[in-house]
Amino acid sequence: MNRVLIAEDERRIASFVAKGLRSNGFAPTCVGDGQSALTVALSGEVDLLVLDIGLPDLDGFAVLRRLRAAGSRLPVVMLTARDGVRDTVAALEGGADDYMSKPFRFEELLARIRLRLRPDRPDGEQTVLRCGELALDLRTRRARVGDRVIDLTAREFVLAETFLRHPGQVLAREQLLSAVWGYDHDPGSNIVDVYVGYLRRKLGAGRITTLRGMGYRLEER
């Protein structure tokens, strides 16, 4: 299980990212200031750092400089409310592996985290998720039901992937909303229900079960 350090002083964002990572099999740790981020990052106890630029104590650029000066090759994905080219260049030239501007969608952050951790994973890394006749190839982004190739949109694929990583488990609408659409999406929206409907039409009506007042479950069949 990969350990991800989240250095973010906005608790709502930190909680959102931690919850999404936890539901996707990661072990997140949150800190809210730059000095704590640097200390934990240098401890050797985490595999990747999600680093906000606007941290108190030490800002993200200072944390990154000291981290690299200490010889650490820890993968770093930087987050910021700034979206200027100058900040992007400064982050990447300072040693960041990737850079995202707020607001962001969790699915994109998750994809970037997985990409940065991939070189450290064993050769036997799972790239195809299966549940009964349903299979998702994470590298080619293709879905199959038996011998039939299913055409899924990018959003439908991420939703299907979330279900396939938790087969037989009940996933609440709020959990799916956070994992697929991001923290900035309206929690009162019915978009989860709409996309579950899309998946049912493409993957089979009985494959995803609704549990009233609880959420949805991918049936293991």
VENRARA-V869423 format. One record per helix or strand of 3 or more residues. SS is the DSSP state (a for helix, b for strand). FROM is the first residue (numbers start at 1). TO is the last residue. Records with the same first field share a line. If there is no record, write none. Layout:
SS->FROM-TO + FROM-TO
//
This chain:
b->3-7 + 27-31 + 48-52 + 75-80 + 98-101 + 128-131 + 134-137 + 142-145 + 148-150 + 208-211 + 215-218
a->11-23 + 34-41 + 60-69 + 85-93 + 106-118 + 154-164 + 173-180 + 191-203
//
